[in-house]
Amino acid sequence: MSDVMKDIVALCKRRGIIYPNSEIYGGFANTWDYGPYGVLLKNNVKKIWWEDIVMKRSDIVGLDSAILMNPKVWEASGHLTEFTDPLVECKKCHTRFKADQPVDKCPECKGKDFTDPRRFNLMFKTYVGPAEASGPDLRFGEPQGSEKGTPARWDVASTVYLRPETAQGIFANFKNVLDSTRVKLPFGIAQIGKAFRNEITPGNFTFRTLEFEQFELEYFVYPKEAEATFRDWCRARLDWYVSLGINKNKLRLTDHSEKDLAHYAKAVSDVEYEFPFGWSELEGVANRGDYDLVQHQKFSGEDLSYFNEGTKEKILPYVIEPSGGVDRTILALLVDAYREEEVNGEKRTVLSLHPKLAPIKAAILPLVKKDPELVKIAQQIYENLKPHFFVEYDEDGTVGKRYRRQDEIGTPFCITVDSDSLNDNTVTIRHRDTMQQDRIEITQVAKWLGSKLE
């Protein structure tokens, strides 16, 4: 891990953004918990995506499908056979690697003796009911007794999987959405949700983890419109990351070559960000054709076609899928916003997050903690702002130290109550990025802050 990444990981733990999972028990590899400030940042990112994709458009509806699904879903989608990685294992220490990432020696034990590659399915498996299956003759639900005098038993033969993506929940509900809403082609179904992948080589902080969250959109179109719509969504998704304040020079679109396409895809382009560990995917935009609807229609026996009122024909639409990682987006935001600088001989660490993303929008600080009049005014400002914005009241330590704490969590504005506030009913507003200060009337603070967060 690079020094910059180490600094960001340390900052995230120190300031309550992201914690190592189960740390008091020694941790649990490649899983992370979002702390008090991190969960606010994450919710802000999801809220903006939902507003931009669903709320501001009339052609996209929302969905929240279940994590556990009928196992036939994954048979139809191809995940049971196609969703695999080639695996090799060090014979000495049993560390596992992807076979498509060649290594001369094991980084753990320096051994050079490896097993032959074998396929490894990335889906997490679990069981429905009180026990795992113990034989092919068992069935779920009904108690079974064999010979006379043998007690009945309850066993389970139903294997299920934690979903490795959120897309299939949308495809499985395609007919329900058609039947229960007035959607017309082209239209989209969007959702945000958890997915799980038993990755062999996770790493790079929250970039690749066992459990993650996705923003997923399946946008259904007439087949002849698919190629143009695919390119439109590629440009739109790249622009969306720029709108979050990410440096556009560190973003790019990369098309997949034909040989690298997934089994379901006609075309794929990735929105990539230049992390300290290299260019890596934030979001993939795929032209999935009609693969998914064809497969689910075949395996379920249900008619999943769309009736074209103009031609009076039934068709299976093509689908364009922008699918992004919430956790990867947050990591890109943290990396892009992180900077260190020297101010008056002291190091200042700053997260220059866009104000609409910042966990805390403003901190209210009485200049002197021991002055009850200043404390009273500061607390009143805090109480007035709290119903409308995530704000924080802080009176501990020197005002300089308080500024630094807020800089590190990305708070864009600090509102300071000082002795002049008692005379002219004004406060000082300090800007995080420039450290410049404005003087504003207390009665105008809420309006001013709201204008900066639009």
C-alpha positions as semicolon CSV with decimal commas, in nm:
position;residue;x (nm);y (nm);z (nm)
1;M;0,000;0,000;0,000
2;S;0,136;0,344;-0,095
3;D;0,224;0,606;0,166
4;V;-0,068;0,823;0,054
5;M;-0,310;0,534;0,097
6;K;-0,165;0,459;0,441
7;D;-0,216;0,824;0,541
8;I;-0,577;0,815;0,420
9;V;-0,648;0,488;0,603
10;A;-0,501;0,636;0,923
11;L;-0,703;0,958;0,885
12;C;-1,024;0,762;0,827
13;K;-0,980;0,567;1,150
14;R;-0,862;0,864;1,355
15;R;-1,150;1,086;1,250
16;G;-1,433;0,832;1,253
17;I;-1,477;0,795;0,877
18;I;-1,397;0,426;0,821
19;Y;-1,292;0,167;1,082
20;P;-1,141;-0,182;1,044
21;N;-1,419;-0,437;1,094
22;S;-1,422;-0,637;1,422
23;E;-1,099;-0,468;1,529
24;I;-1,129;-0,559;1,898
25;Y;-1,113;-0,927;1,790
26;G;-0,815;-0,881;1,562
27;G;-1,019;-0,768;1,263
28;F;-1,179;-0,948;0,971
29;A;-0,988;-0,915;0,647
30;N;-1,127;-0,702;0,366
31;T;-1,432;-0,577;0,550
32;W;-1,477;-0,224;0,685
33;D;-1,724;-0,028;0,897
34;Y;-1,830;0,330;0,828
35;G;-1,797;0,552;1,135
36;P;-2,010;0,852;1,242
37;Y;-1,867;1,081;0,972
38;G;-1,823;0,808;0,711
39;V;-2,187;0,705;0,720
40;L;-2,291;1,067;0,664
41;L;-2,060;1,089;0,363
42;K;-2,190;0,758;0,228
43;N;-2,554;0,862;0,272
44;N;-2,483;1,193;0,094
45;V;-2,334;1,010;-0,205
46;K;-2,630;0,771;-0,227
47;K;-2,879;1,056;-0,186
48;I;-2,725;1,253;-0,471
49;W;-2,721;0,947;-0,699
50;W;-3,087;0,872;-0,620
51;E;-3,190;1,231;-0,680
52;D;-3,003;1,253;-1,011
53;I;-3,106;0,912;-1,144
54;V;-3,460;0,868;-1,010
55;M;-3,610;1,185;-0,862
56;K;-3,510;1,428;-1,137
57;R;-3,617;1,197;-1,421
58;S;-3,961;1,082;-1,530
59;D;-3,837;0,774;-1,717
60;I;-3,678;0,585;-1,424
61;V;-3,845;0,414;-1,128
62;G;-3,691;0,273;-0,810
63;L;-3,669;-0,075;-0,661
64;D;-3,532;-0,242;-0,349
65;S;-3,500;-0,616;-0,411
66;A;-3,400;-0,884;-0,161
67;I;-3,045;-1,008;-0,108
68;L;-3,155;-1,374;-0,106
69;M;-3,330;-1,500;-0,419
70;N;-3,451;-1,827;-0,568
71;P;-3,136;-2,018;-0,671
72;K;-3,276;-2,057;-1,023
73;V;-3,210;-1,685;-1,072
74;W;-2,835;-1,753;-1,063
75;E;-2,868;-2,055;-1,286
76;A;-3,053;-1,848;-1,545
77;S;-2,811;-1,554;-1,522
78;G;-2,509;-1,778;-1,573
79;H;-2,351;-1,703;-1,236
80;L;-2,338;-2,070;-1,133
81;T;-2,110;-2,151;-1,427
82;E;-1,958;-1,822;-1,544
83;F;-1,899;-1,623;-1,224
84;T;-1,560;-1,775;-1,143
85;D;-1,193;-1,686;-1,107
86;P;-0,896;-1,915;-1,176
87;L;-0,729;-2,003;-0,843
88;V;-0,384;-2,128;-0,752
89;E;-0,261;-2,203;-0,400
90;C;0,084;-2,197;-0,240
91;K;0,153;-2,554;-0,126
92;K;0,364;-2,434;0,165
93;C;0,148;-2,171;0,339
94;H;-0,181;-2,219;0,143
95;T;-0,211;-1,853;0,041
96;R;-0,438;-1,827;-0,265
97;F;-0,393;-1,616;-0,578
98;K;-0,576;-1,549;-0,900
99;A;-0,410;-1,753;-1,173
100;D;-0,434;-1,456;-1,412
101;Q;-0,198;-1,263;-1,183
102;P;0,129;-1,458;-1,224
103;V;0,370;-1,468;-0,929
104;D;0,722;-1,614;-0,917
105;K;0,711;-1,666;-0,543
106;C;0,460;-1,644;-0,263
107;P;0,469;-1,301;-0,095
108;E;0,379;-1,460;0,238
109;C;0,634;-1,741;0,270
110;K;0,852;-1,694;-0,045
111;G;0,762;-2,046;-0,156
112;K;0,765;-2,131;-0,527
113;D;0,551;-2,444;-0,538
114;F;0,190;-2,384;-0,646
115;T;-0,110;-2,602;-0,726
116;D;-0,253;-2,622;-1,076
117;P;-0,524;-2,360;-1,148
118;R;-0,883;-2,449;-1,066
119;R;-1,206;-2,254;-1,104
120;F;-1,338;-2,078;-0,797
121;N;-1,697;-1,950;-0,781
122;L;-1,719;-1,605;-0,623
123;M;-2,069;-1,640;-0,477
124;F;-2,118;-1,686;-0,104
125;K;-2,328;-1,995;-0,033
126;T;-2,569;-2,043;0,256
127;Y;-2,872;-2,260;0,343
128;V;-3,240;-2,193;0,404
129;G;-3,371;-2,356;0,719
130;P;-3,235;-2,514;1,038
131;A;-2,970;-2,747;0,894
132;E;-2,747;-2,807;0,595
133;A;-2,841;-3,076;0,348
134;S;-2,703;-3,418;0,435
135;G;-2,810;-3,607;0,124
136;P;-2,986;-3,574;-0,209
137;D;-3,298;-3,753;-0,081
138;L;-3,384;-3,483;0,175
139;R;-3,646;-3,220;0,109
140;F;-3,727;-2,891;0,277
141;G;-4,020;-2,844;0,508
142;E;-4,183;-3,180;0,573
143;P;-4,054;-3,398;0,861
144;Q;-3,926;-3,733;0,735
145;G;-3,923;-4,067;0,915
146;S;-3,790;-4,381;0,753
147;E;-3,870;-4,715;0,914
148;K;-4,126;-4,770;1,189
149;G;-4,006;-4,641;1,526
150;T;-3,754;-4,401;1,374
151;P;-3,803;-4,039;1,491
152;A;-3,897;-3,785;1,226
153;R;-3,630;-3,531;1,129
154;W;-3,619;-3,188;0,968
155;D;-3,343;-3,137;0,714
156;V;-3,277;-2,887;0,438
157;A;-3,166;-2,945;0,081
158;S;-3,212;-2,581;-0,026
159;T;-2,886;-2,404;-0,108
160;V;-2,908;-2,029;-0,167
161;Y;-2,656;-1,756;-0,241
162;L;-2,589;-1,404;-0,122
163;R;-2,637;-1,198;-0,435
164;P;-2,310;-1,107;-0,609
165;E;-2,479;-0,815;-0,787
166;T;-2,803;-0,620;-0,760
167;A;-2,893;-0,641;-1,131
168;Q;-3,074;-0,975;-1,123
169;G;-3,330;-0,850;-0,872
170;I;-3,426;-0,589;-1,129
171;F;-3,456;-0,839;-1,415
172;A;-3,660;-1,078;-1,200
173;N;-3,903;-0,792;-1,130
174;F;-3,921;-0,662;-1,488
175;K;-4,269;-0,807;-1,547
176;N;-4,394;-0,680;-1,208
177;V;-4,283;-0,327;-1,292
178;L;-4,449;-0,345;-1,636
179;D;-4,775;-0,472;-1,485
180;S;-4,791;-0,231;-1,190
181;T;-4,673;0,098;-1,343
182;R;-4,725;0,297;-1,663
183;V;-4,365;0,282;-1,783
184;K;-4,303;0,298;-2,159
185;L;-3,983;0,228;-2,349
186;P;-3,728;0,365;-2,301
187;F;-3,738;0,342;-1,920
188;G;-3,512;0,243;-1,634
189;I;-3,530;0,058;-1,301
190;A;-3,279;0,171;-1,039
191;Q;-3,172;0,050;-0,699
192;I;-2,897;0,085;-0,439
193;G;-2,808;-0,224;-0,240
194;K;-2,555;-0,462;-0,090
195;A;-2,376;-0,732;-0,285
196;F;-2,126;-0,998;-0,178
197;R;-1,831;-1,159;-0,356
198;N;-1,591;-1,415;-0,216
199;E;-1,292;-1,241;-0,374
200;I;-0,964;-1,429;-0,374
201;T;-0,737;-1,124;-0,358
202;P;-0,928;-0,829;-0,213
203;G;-0,737;-0,524;-0,098
204;N;-0,649;-0,155;-0,144
205;F;-0,862;-0,043;0,150
206;T;-1,230;-0,026;0,048
207;F;-1,168;-0,068;-0,325
208;R;-1,222;-0,446;-0,333
209;T;-1,405;-0,601;-0,040
210;L;-1,614;-0,907;0,042
211;E;-1,925;-0,697;0,109
212;F;-1,999;-0,380;-0,085
213;E;-2,276;-0,152;-0,203
214;Q;-2,378;-0,077;-0,561
215;F;-2,576;0,186;-0,747
216;E;-2,740;-0,006;-1,028
217;L;-2,954;0,107;-1,318
218;E;-3,105;-0,115;-1,587
219;Y;-3,225;0,110;-1,869
220;F;-3,449;-0,072;-2,116
221;V;-3,458;0,043;-2,480
222;Y;-3,566;-0,063;-2,826
223;P;-3,284;-0,274;-2,975
224;K;-3,215;-0,025;-3,256
225;E;-3,156;0,249;-2,997
226;A;-2,918;0,050;-2,777
227;E;-2,584;0,158;-2,924
228;A;-2,659;0,532;-2,911
229;T;-2,811;0,503;-2,563
230;F;-2,503;0,314;-2,444
231;R;-2,275;0,599;-2,553
232;D;-2,507;0,860;-2,399
233;W;-2,493;0,685;-2,063
234;C;-2,114;0,650;-2,081
235;R;-2,076;1,027;-2,117
236;A;-2,342;1,099;-1,855
237;R;-2,182;0,875;-1,595
238;L;-1,837;1,027;-1,646
239;D;-1,987;1,374;-1,608
240;W;-2,162;1,269;-1,287
241;Y;-1,832;1,200;-1,112
242;V;-1,700;1,537;-1,226
243;S;-2,012;1,697;-1,072
244;L;-1,911;1,549;-0,736
245;G;-1,594;1,759;-0,748
246;I;-1,353;1,486;-0,861
247;N;-1,065;1,613;-1,073
248;K;-1,169;1,544;-1,434
249;N;-0,803;1,488;-1,531
250;K;-0,805;1,181;-1,307
251;L;-1,111;1,032;-1,472
252;R;-1,139;0,850;-1,803
253;L;-1,359;0,614;-2,004
254;T;-1,201;0,284;-2,110
255;D;-1,371;0,050;-2,357
256;H;-1,339;-0,325;-2,307
257;S;-1,191;-0,518;-2,596
258;E;-1,411;-0,784;-2,751
259;K;-1,209;-1,067;-2,597
260;D;-1,251;-0,916;-2,248
261;L;-1,630;-0,882;-2,260
262;A;-1,840;-1,068;-2,004
263;H;-2,058;-1,349;-2,140
264;Y;-2,370;-1,130;-2,132
265;A;-2,227;-0,811;-2,284
266;K;-2,225;-0,664;-2,634
267;A;-2,016;-0,364;-2,523
268;V;-1,871;-0,234;-2,194
269;S;-1,697;0,089;-2,101
270;D;-1,556;0,163;-1,755
271;V;-1,541;0,497;-1,577
272;E;-1,193;0,480;-1,423
273;Y;-1,015;0,692;-1,162
274;E;-0,640;0,726;-1,115
275;F;-0,588;0,598;-0,760
276;P;-0,242;0,589;-0,594
277;F;-0,239;0,219;-0,691
278;G;-0,322;0,294;-1,056
279;W;-0,619;0,343;-1,289
280;S;-0,912;0,137;-1,163
281;E;-1,283;0,103;-1,227
282;L;-1,544;0,313;-1,047
283;E;-1,837;0,217;-1,265
284;G;-1,906;-0,004;-1,563
285;V;-2,156;0,084;-1,835
286;A;-2,266;-0,224;-2,030
287;N;-2,486;-0,298;-2,328
288;R;-2,629;-0,629;-2,207
289;G;-2,849;-0,677;-2,513
290;D;-3,150;-0,895;-2,435
291;Y;-2,942;-1,166;-2,268
292;D;-3,096;-1,139;-1,920
293;L;-3,460;-1,122;-2,025
294;V;-3,409;-1,411;-2,269
295;Q;-3,252;-1,624;-1,996
296;H;-3,512;-1,548;-1,730
297;Q;-3,796;-1,602;-1,976
298;K;-3,646;-1,939;-2,068
299;F;-3,584;-2,061;-1,713
300;S;-3,901;-1,923;-1,551
301;G;-4,146;-1,994;-1,831
302;E;-4,292;-1,643;-1,789
303;D;-4,354;-1,408;-2,081
304;L;-4,118;-1,114;-2,021
305;S;-4,182;-0,936;-2,350
306;Y;-4,284;-0,574;-2,391
307;F;-4,582;-0,484;-2,610
308;N;-4,500;-0,209;-2,860
309;E;-4,822;-0,006;-2,897
310;G;-4,696;0,148;-3,222
311;T;-4,619;-0,173;-3,412
312;K;-4,851;-0,403;-3,213
313;E;-4,559;-0,640;-3,165
314;K;-4,406;-0,806;-2,862
315;I;-4,033;-0,753;-2,817
316;L;-3,764;-0,827;-2,562
317;P;-3,596;-0,492;-2,497
318;Y;-3,221;-0,443;-2,485
319;V;-3,079;-0,307;-2,161
320;I;-2,805;-0,054;-2,091
321;E;-2,658;-0,097;-1,744
322;P;-2,461;0,170;-1,558
323;S;-2,340;-0,011;-1,244
324;G;-2,121;0,173;-0,994
325;G;-1,963;0,101;-0,659
326;V;-2,071;0,320;-0,368
327;D;-1,763;0,227;-0,166
328;R;-1,527;0,282;-0,458
329;T;-1,685;0,621;-0,521
330;I;-1,627;0,720;-0,159
331;L;-1,266;0,601;-0,179
332;A;-1,212;0,807;-0,494
333;L;-1,365;1,111;-0,323
334;L;-1,138;1,068;-0,020
335;V;-0,826;1,023;-0,234
336;D;-0,914;1,316;-0,459
337;A;-0,998;1,548;-0,169
338;Y;-0,700;1,458;0,052
339;R;-0,413;1,701;0,074
340;E;-0,141;1,810;0,314
341;E;0,006;2,159;0,330
342;E;0,215;2,374;0,558
343;V;0,055;2,675;0,725
344;N;0,266;2,897;0,953
345;G;0,518;2,618;1,000
346;E;0,254;2,355;1,087
347;K;0,115;2,073;0,878
348;R;-0,250;2,105;0,783
349;T;-0,442;1,801;0,658
350;V;-0,755;1,878;0,458
351;L;-1,035;1,685;0,292
352;S;-1,155;1,927;0,025
353;L;-1,489;1,755;-0,028
354;H;-1,763;1,928;-0,225
355;P;-1,987;2,100;0,035
356;K;-2,290;1,894;-0,071
357;L;-2,094;1,576;0,014
358;A;-1,925;1,690;0,336
359;P;-2,046;1,493;0,642
360;I;-2,070;1,809;0,853
361;K;-2,179;2,125;0,672
362;A;-2,062;2,370;0,938
363;A;-1,909;2,374;1,283
364;I;-2,017;2,636;1,536
365;L;-1,741;2,747;1,770
366;P;-1,744;2,991;2,061
367;L;-1,405;3,161;2,054
368;V;-1,366;3,128;2,432
369;K;-1,520;2,831;2,610
370;K;-1,525;3,007;2,948
371;D;-1,729;3,303;2,826
372;P;-2,092;3,208;2,897
373;E;-2,233;3,476;2,668
374;L;-2,035;3,351;2,367
375;V;-2,129;2,990;2,449
376;K;-2,497;3,084;2,472
377;I;-2,497;3,253;2,130
378;A;-2,301;2,966;1,968
379;Q;-2,535;2,705;2,112
380;Q;-2,838;2,901;1,991
381;I;-2,695;2,916;1,637
382;Y;-2,631;2,540;1,655
383;E;-2,988;2,469;1,767
384;N;-3,130;2,689;1,488
385;L;-2,923;2,520;1,216
386;K;-2,951;2,160;1,338
387;P;-3,303;2,090;1,202
388;H;-3,189;2,188;0,851
389;F;-2,823;2,083;0,822
390;F;-2,579;1,836;0,974
391;V;-2,381;2,076;1,191
392;E;-2,153;2,031;1,490
393;Y;-2,091;2,233;1,806
394;D;-1,730;2,232;1,928
395;E;-1,584;2,421;2,222
396;D;-1,287;2,200;2,321
397;G;-0,930;2,322;2,266
398;T;-0,795;2,632;2,097
399;V;-0,986;2,763;1,799
400;G;-0,688;2,667;1,579
401;K;-0,706;2,304;1,688
402;R;-1,079;2,303;1,631
403;Y;-1,028;2,436;1,279
404;R;-0,780;2,154;1,211
405;R;-1,022;1,889;1,336
406;Q;-1,291;2,017;1,104
407;D;-1,048;2,042;0,810
408;E;-0,967;1,672;0,849
409;I;-1,329;1,560;0,820
410;G;-1,400;1,797;0,531
411;T;-1,625;2,053;0,705
412;P;-1,644;2,342;0,454
413;F;-1,732;2,621;0,699
414;C;-1,656;2,711;1,060
415;I;-1,879;2,969;1,226
416;T;-1,701;3,144;1,513
417;V;-1,873;3,355;1,781
418;D;-1,635;3,615;1,930
419;S;-1,652;3,929;2,140
420;D;-1,765;4,141;1,844
421;S;-2,069;3,917;1,813
422;L;-2,197;4,065;2,138
423;N;-2,186;4,416;1,993
424;D;-2,288;4,385;1,626
425;N;-2,473;4,051;1,616
426;T;-2,234;3,909;1,355
427;V;-2,013;3,599;1,335
428;T;-1,698;3,501;1,145
429;I;-1,732;3,231;0,880
430;R;-1,403;3,066;0,793
431;H;-1,372;2,883;0,458
432;R;-1,197;2,544;0,473
433;D;-1,009;2,554;0,143
434;T;-0,885;2,914;0,140
435;M;-0,898;2,982;0,516
436;Q;-1,043;3,323;0,428
437;Q;-1,300;3,469;0,665
438;D;-1,626;3,654;0,609
439;R;-1,829;3,852;0,856
440;I;-2,205;3,792;0,840
441;E;-2,510;3,876;1,047
442;I;-2,631;3,592;1,266
443;T;-2,983;3,623;1,125
444;Q;-2,846;3,551;0,775
445;V;-2,636;3,243;0,863
446;A;-2,895;2,978;0,771
447;K;-2,978;3,142;0,437
448;W;-2,608;3,190;0,356
449;L;-2,522;2,830;0,440
450;G;-2,811;2,695;0,235
451;S;-2,694;2,889;-0,070
452;K;-2,348;2,732;-0,046
453;L;-2,484;2,378;-0,040
454;E;-2,695;2,394;-0,355
